[in-house]
Amino acid sequence: MNGQPATMPPPHPFTLRLALGLVGVLIAALSSGFNDRVTDLALADIRTALGIDFDTASWITSAYQAAEVAAMMIAPWFAVTFSLRRFTLAVTFGFCLIAAVQPLVTDASGFIALRVIQGIFGGALPPMLMTVALRFLPPGIKLYGLAAYAMTATFGPNMAASLAAFWTDSVGWQFAFWQVIPPCLIATLMIGWGLPQDPLRLERFRQIDALGMLTGCSGIALLVLALTQGERLDWLQSPLIGGMLLSAAALLVVFFINEWFHPLPLFRLQMLQRKNLTHGLLVLAGVLMVALSGSALPSAYLAQIEGFRTAQFAPLALTIGLPQLVIAPLLAALLNLRWIDCRWMLTAGAGLMILSCVLGMQITSEWARQNFWIIQALQAFGQPMMILPVLMSATSVVQPPEGPFASAMFNTVRGFSSIAAGVLVENVLTHREKFHSHTLVDQLGNRPWLMTATSSDTASSMMPLLPDGSASSVENLSHFSTLVKHQAVILSISDSYLMIIGFALLLILLTAWLPKRVWPPQTLLTSAPQTSRS
């Protein structure tokens, strides 16, 4: 019958050798995340070194992200076809090879082309981590494997700021690319030795979803390009952006129709009838938005108000990133207790995120880095408390043969949502800053006495105007203009915190309405005999 899962190889005993293979896949997936985020943070130094203008350099990030998300859609299909071990080794080595060559190319077109190729290799790695976790991990430690996958969304991105600052400020911008070479080489050794070798299944090419690959990858890539370039090109005022959005919509409609009827699809859309899986995909997208309150907003304040470079913001990111090495396994241990409902942990995590955003809304021009410590500490617990329960709940309704389909859907949603969330927050900050700036200037124009000094002796940057309406000095007026701009930025950041609170509340409502209670994997095994006897 059409739509039946492909037959999977028999379960493989979990040994130390297999565990080291899984760690190798984790290292490769983390390296992919580091490459994406570190090069993005170091883009200003990279384009300066290569002599690339700002507009051209923006395509470096956009092209990589578009290729990355497109690869996430098709990687699980090819992993099953060529075998998980062969495919993971190939993409890890290819990713490493491009990283070695990338800094040596100084031509803008060639540089972007290599980023596209590396994006394809890099995008294929995170789905492999979820695939091996779903296939090889026994029930007793399955949640710890999912915790490792969750760390690619909590640990990796928050470590990137420190790495970017170290390479660009202390070593050289080339190492923003070369940094992945040692861990990827180690990962290939561990994967090659640890993962079992499945047989080739080239007969799957007889049912290859060529139309789905073409329409899905093209559609999602065009959508990512439109989102990342939209603000720079003025959205629908640009024929290019309008054309990409229209083409993406048409291609994705064809893709989803094709996936529903294809016998061997990339996405098994029928699985979305399972409420827990649908809830997981929706909440995963929302969590990535909420998590930006711990990275994008503090960094926006410190960069624009305090003039901080990446190195000076990095300690705040580490406050979230480093504790994940302890918090993630601790939460997995808690979720392994039968009396803990993962829905309640998710709700508690959302509550911590809301509390951190409420504190963030109190931001003023007097804030410094130390004012964010409590906010970041709440984020360090809140982010994994939301992500890990989502993974547990969603994967509980996925059978091992369905792992590749779930991995493709999860990682595509994760990759696209991460980009869309970043674009949304960036655009909200920009437009709310403009709104507040215009409002403040309008209010000051209607109340000039608020910035008018009684005499030239009492004039200052807070009151730059003299009684006759003239400026007391160019310096005072310039400083006053800066203060107005800073206040507009602060108000826009506060508005963004409020928007994120709305998203977190929506996730709580979805959690209360949609998913069913799930139980820890190993408790289902121990309770099965009792259930059968009763």
Secondary structure, DSSP 8 states (H G I E B T S, - for coil): -TT------------HHHHHHHHHHHHHHHHHHHHHHHHHHTHHHHHHHHT--HHHHHHHHHHHHHHHHHHHHHHHHHHHHH-HHHHHHHHHHHHHHHHHHGGG--SHHHHHHHHHHHHHHHHTHHHHHHHHHHHH--GGGHHHHHHHHHHHHHHHHHHHHHHHHHIIIII-TTHHHHTTHHHHHHHHHHHHHHS------GGGGGG--HHHHHHHHHHHHHHHHHHHHHTTTTGGGSHHHHHHHHHHHHHHHHHHHHHHH-SS-SS-GGGGGSHHHHHHHHHHHHHHHHHGGGTHHHHHHHHHTS---HHHHHHHHHHHHTTHHHHHHHHHHHHTSTT--HHHHHHHHHHHHHHHHHHHTT--TT--GGGGHHHHHHHHHHHHHHHHHHHHHHHTT--GGGHHHHHHHHHHHHHHHHHHHHHHHHHHHHHHHHHHHHHHHHHHHH-GGGGB-SSTTT--SSS-B-TTS-BS-HHHHHHHHHHHHHHHHHHHHHHHHHHHHHHHHHHHHHHHHS------HHHHHHHHHHHHH-
